[in-house]
Amino acid sequence: MRPGLEPVLCTQCGLCCDGSLFADVELVGQAEAMRLEIMGLEVEEDGTVPGLLSQPCAALREKRCGIYVYRPTCCRTFECQLLQDAQRGAVTVERATAQIVEALKRIRRVRELLVQMGHRGVHLPLRERCAEALAGEASASGEANRKRAELKTAMSAAESLLWRKFLGSGGRRRGPDRR
């Protein structure tokens, strides 16, 4: 077991906070929700939980948490499958880093295609941005339809890697939309 890899891997990644893995974070109790609101973060009410912190997280600075000491309980306890694998020695730090680089590359391609298609909703989770971009009817333009197909393929490739390497079986049980 190799504990303490968070500073090495997580600060290269940020996928759990940037809207790539999750749409929101469930908050634990009104006190946690109020603390985040006092710090200037927008907390959504959904009626079933004390509040939700939407992703991408407004506290994310580059790949680091801007409120790390005060981050929500769910954020404190979450460890992606890749981090868990690295901590128990099932994957080397070098291989984990390569997986992060590959995931970031795939996500960057999806975001590039979204911009090319005119969808700039950077404050939405990645899956939601793609769904909005693909929700419209197919265009008469061959180029627009080609971009739609390319976006579907790129998002599928990104999600496949995210499920296999970052969410693992725990992510499947819970679902990718909520941490």
TIDOMAR-517076 format. One record per residue (C-alpha): residue number from 1; x, y negated, z; residue in one letter. Coordinates in Angstrom, 1 decimal. Each point is the difference from the previous one (the first is absolute). Layout:
BEGIN
+-----+--------+--------+--------+------+
! pos !     px !     py !     pz ! code !
+-----+--------+--------+--------+------+
! NUM !      X !      Y !      Z !    A !
...
+-----+--------+--------+--------+------+
END
This chain:
BEGIN
+-----+--------+--------+--------+------+
! pos !     px !     py !     pz ! code !
+-----+--------+--------+--------+------+
!   1 !    0.0 !    0.0 !    0.0 !    M !
!   2 !    1.4 !   -3.4 !   -1.0 !    R !
!   3 !   -2.1 !   -2.6 !    1.8 !    P !
!   4 !    0.6 !   -3.7 !   -0.6 !    G !
!   5 !   -0.1 !    0.0 !   -3.8 !    L !
!   6 !   -2.7 !   -2.6 !   -0.1 !    E !
!   7 !    2.5 !   -2.9 !   -0.2 !    P !
!   8 !    1.7 !    1.8 !   -2.9 !    V !
!   9 !   -2.9 !    1.2 !   -2.0 !    L !
!  10 !   -3.0 !   -2.2 !    0.9 !    C !
!  11 !    1.8 !   -3.3 !   -0.7 !    T !
!  12 !    0.7 !    1.2 !   -3.6 !    Q !
!  13 !   -3.6 !    1.0 !   -0.5 !    C !
!  14 !   -3.0 !   -1.9 !    1.4 !    G !
!  15 !   -2.6 !    2.1 !   -1.9 !    L !
!  16 !   -2.1 !    0.6 !    3.1 !    C !
!  17 !   -0.4 !   -3.8 !    0.3 !    C !
!  18 !   -0.1 !   -1.3 !   -3.5 !    D !
!  19 !   -3.3 !    1.5 !   -1.1 !    G !
!  20 !    1.5 !    2.9 !   -1.9 !    S !
!  21 !   -0.8 !    2.8 !    2.5 !    L !
!  22 !   -3.0 !   -1.5 !    1.9 !    F !
!  23 !   -2.8 !   -2.5 !   -0.5 !    A !
!  24 !   -0.2 !   -1.0 !    3.7 !    D !
!  25 !    1.1 !    0.8 !    3.5 !    V !
!  26 !   -2.5 !    0.9 !    2.8 !    E !
!  27 !    0.6 !   -2.1 !    3.0 !    L !
!  28 !   -0.4 !    1.4 !    3.6 !    V !
!  29 !   -2.1 !   -2.2 !    2.1 !    G !
!  30 !   -1.1 !   -3.6 !    0.0 !    Q !
!  31 !    3.1 !   -1.1 !    1.8 !    A !
!  32 !    2.2 !    1.2 !   -2.9 !    E !
!  33 !   -2.3 !   -1.6 !   -2.6 !    A !
!  34 !    0.0 !   -3.3 !    2.0 !    M !
!  35 !    3.8 !    0.0 !    0.4 !    R !
!  36 !    0.5 !    0.4 !   -3.8 !    L !
!  37 !   -2.6 !   -2.8 !   -0.7 !    E !
!  38 !    1.9 !   -2.3 !    2.4 !    I !
!  39 !    3.2 !    0.7 !   -2.0 !    M !
!  40 !   -1.9 !   -1.1 !   -3.1 !    G !
!  41 !   -0.8 !    3.3 !   -1.6 !    L !
!  42 !   -3.5 !    0.5 !   -1.4 !    E !
!  43 !   -1.9 !    2.9 !    1.6 !    V !
!  44 !   -3.0 !    1.4 !   -1.7 !    E !
!  45 !   -3.0 !    1.3 !    1.9 !    E !
!  46 !   -1.6 !    3.2 !   -1.3 !    D !
!  47 !   -2.2 !    0.9 !    2.9 !    G !
!  48 !    1.4 !    3.5 !    0.6 !    T !
!  49 !    3.4 !   -1.1 !    1.4 !    V !
!  50 !    1.2 !   -3.0 !    2.0 !    P !
!  51 !    1.5 !   -1.4 !   -3.2 !    G !
!  52 !    2.0 !    0.7 !   -3.1 !    L !
!  53 !    3.2 !   -1.6 !   -1.2 !    L !
!  54 !   -0.1 !   -0.2 !   -3.8 !    S !
!  55 !    2.9 !    1.1 !   -2.1 !    Q !
!  56 !    2.2 !   -1.3 !   -1.3 !    P !
!  57 !    0.8 !   -1.2 !    3.4 !    C !
!  58 !    0.5 !   -3.8 !    0.3 !    A !
!  59 !    2.7 !    0.6 !    2.6 !    A !
!  60 !    2.2 !    1.9 !   -2.5 !    L !
!  61 !    3.2 !   -1.9 !   -0.8 !    R !
!  62 !    1.9 !    1.7 !   -2.8 !    E !
!  63 !    0.1 !    3.5 !    1.4 !    K !
!  64 !   -0.1 !   -0.9 !    3.7 !    R !
!  65 !   -2.8 !   -0.7 !    2.4 !    C !
!  66 !   -0.2 !   -3.7 !    1.0 !    G !
!  67 !   -1.9 !    1.0 !    3.2 !    I !
!  68 !    2.0 !    3.2 !    0.8 !    Y !
!  69 !   -0.1 !   -0.4 !    3.8 !    V !
!  70 !   -3.8 !   -0.7 !   -0.1 !    Y !
!  71 !   -1.0 !    2.3 !   -2.9 !    R !
!  72 !   -3.2 !    2.1 !    0.4 !    P !
!  73 !    0.0 !    3.3 !    1.8 !    T !
!  74 !   -0.8 !    1.8 !   -3.2 !    C !
!  75 !    3.1 !   -1.5 !   -1.6 !    C !
!  76 !    2.2 !    0.9 !    3.0 !    R !
!  77 !   -1.0 !    3.7 !   -0.2 !    T !
!  78 !   -0.1 !    0.5 !   -3.8 !    F !
!  79 !    2.9 !    2.0 !   -1.5 !    E !
!  80 !   -0.3 !    0.9 !   -3.7 !    C !
!  81 !    0.8 !    3.5 !   -1.1 !    Q !
!  82 !    3.3 !   -1.0 !   -1.5 !    L !
!  83 !    1.2 !   -1.5 !    3.3 !    L !
!  84 !   -1.1 !    3.1 !    1.8 !    Q !
!  85 !    1.8 !    2.2 !   -2.4 !    D !
!  86 !    3.2 !   -2.0 !    0.3 !    A !
!  87 !   -0.2 !    0.0 !    3.8 !    Q !
!  88 !   -0.3 !    3.7 !    0.2 !    R !
!  89 !    2.8 !    0.5 !   -2.6 !    G !
!  90 !   -2.3 !    1.5 !   -2.7 !    A !
!  91 !    1.3 !   -2.8 !   -2.4 !    V !
!  92 !    3.2 !   -1.9 !    0.1 !    T !
!  93 !    0.0 !   -3.8 !    0.6 !    V !
!  94 !    1.4 !   -0.4 !   -3.5 !    E !
!  95 !   -2.8 !    2.1 !   -1.6 !    R !
!  96 !   -2.6 !   -1.9 !    2.1 !    A !
!  97 !    1.5 !   -3.3 !   -1.2 !    T !
!  98 !   -0.2 !    1.3 !   -3.6 !    A !
!  99 !   -3.7 !    0.8 !    0.5 !    Q !
! 100 !   -0.6 !   -3.5 !    1.3 !    I !
! 101 !    1.8 !   -1.5 !   -3.0 !    V !
! 102 !   -2.1 !    2.2 !   -2.4 !    E !
! 103 !   -3.3 !   -0.9 !    1.7 !    A !
! 104 !    0.9 !   -3.7 !   -0.1 !    L !
! 105 !    0.8 !    0.3 !   -3.7 !    K !
! 106 !   -3.3 !    1.6 !   -0.8 !    R !
! 107 !   -1.9 !   -2.5 !    2.0 !    I !
! 108 !    1.9 !   -2.9 !   -1.6 !    R !
! 109 !   -1.1 !    1.4 !   -3.4 !    R !
! 110 !   -3.6 !    0.1 !    1.1 !    V !
! 111 !    0.2 !   -3.6 !    1.2 !    R !
! 112 !    1.6 !   -1.1 !   -3.2 !    E !
! 113 !   -2.8 !    1.6 !   -2.0 !    L !
! 114 !   -2.6 !   -1.7 !    2.2 !    L !
! 115 !    1.6 !   -3.4 !   -0.7 !    V !
! 116 !    0.1 !    0.7 !   -3.7 !    Q !
! 117 !   -3.7 !    0.8 !    0.1 !    M !
! 118 !   -0.7 !   -3.3 !    1.7 !    G !
! 119 !   -0.8 !    1.5 !    3.5 !    H !
! 120 !    1.9 !   -2.0 !    2.6 !    R !
! 121 !   -1.9 !    0.9 !    3.2 !    G !
! 122 !    3.2 !    0.5 !    1.9 !    V !
! 123 !   -1.9 !   -0.2 !    3.3 !    H !
! 124 !   -1.8 !    3.3 !   -0.7 !    L !
! 125 !    1.2 !    3.5 !    0.6 !    P !
! 126 !    1.6 !    1.6 !   -3.1 !    L !
! 127 !   -2.7 !    2.6 !   -0.5 !    R !
! 128 !   -2.7 !   -2.7 !    0.2 !    E !
! 129 !    1.9 !   -2.2 !   -2.5 !    R !
! 130 !    0.2 !    2.8 !   -2.5 !    C !
! 131 !   -3.7 !    0.9 !    0.5 !    A !
! 132 !   -0.9 !   -3.6 !   -0.8 !    E !
! 133 !    2.2 !   -0.1 !   -3.0 !    A !
! 134 !   -1.4 !    3.2 !   -1.4 !    L !
! 135 !   -3.7 !   -0.7 !    1.0 !    A !
! 136 !   -0.7 !   -2.1 !   -3.1 !    G !
! 137 !   -1.2 !    1.6 !   -3.2 !    E !
! 138 !    2.6 !    1.1 !   -2.6 !    A !
! 139 !    1.1 !   -2.8 !   -2.2 !    S !
! 140 !   -0.3 !   -0.2 !   -3.8 !    A !
! 141 !    3.7 !   -0.9 !    0.1 !    S !
! 142 !    2.3 !    3.0 !   -0.6 !    G !
! 143 !    2.7 !   -1.7 !    2.1 !    E !
! 144 !   -2.4 !   -0.6 !    3.0 !    A !
! 145 !   -1.1 !    3.7 !   -0.2 !    N !
! 146 !    3.7 !    1.1 !   -0.2 !    R !
! 147 !    0.7 !   -2.1 !    3.2 !    K !
! 148 !   -3.0 !    1.6 !    1.8 !    R !
! 149 !    1.3 !    3.5 !   -0.9 !    A !
! 150 !    3.5 !   -1.0 !    1.1 !    E !
! 151 !   -1.3 !   -1.3 !    3.3 !    L !
! 152 !   -2.0 !    3.2 !    0.7 !    K !
! 153 !    3.1 !    2.1 !   -0.7 !    T !
! 154 !    2.3 !   -2.2 !    2.0 !    A !
! 155 !   -2.3 !   -0.1 !    3.0 !    M !
! 156 !   -0.5 !    3.7 !   -0.2 !    S !
! 157 !    3.7 !    0.6 !    0.1 !    A !
! 158 !    0.4 !   -2.4 !    2.9 !    A !
! 159 !   -2.8 !    1.5 !    2.0 !    E !
! 160 !    1.3 !    3.5 !   -0.6 !    S !
! 161 !    3.4 !   -0.9 !    1.5 !    L !
! 162 !   -1.6 !   -1.9 !    2.8 !    L !
! 163 !   -2.2 !    3.0 !    1.0 !    W !
! 164 !    2.8 !    2.5 !   -0.3 !    R !
! 165 !    2.8 !   -1.8 !    1.7 !    K !
! 166 !   -1.5 !   -2.7 !    2.2 !    F !
! 167 !   -3.5 !    1.1 !    1.1 !    L !
! 168 !    0.4 !    3.7 !    0.1 !    G !
! 169 !   -2.8 !    2.2 !    1.4 !    S !
! 170 !   -0.7 !   -2.5 !    2.8 !    G !
! 171 !   -0.8 !   -2.7 !   -2.6 !    G !
! 172 !   -2.3 !    2.3 !   -1.8 !    R !
! 173 !   -2.0 !    0.8 !    3.2 !    R !
! 174 !   -0.4 !   -3.6 !    0.9 !    R !
! 175 !   -0.2 !   -1.5 !   -3.5 !    G !
! 176 !    2.2 !   -2.6 !   -1.6 !    P !
! 177 !   -2.3 !   -3.0 !    0.6 !    D !
! 178 !    0.4 !   -0.2 !    3.7 !    R !
! 179 !    3.0 !    0.4 !    2.4 !    R !
+-----+--------+--------+--------+------+
END
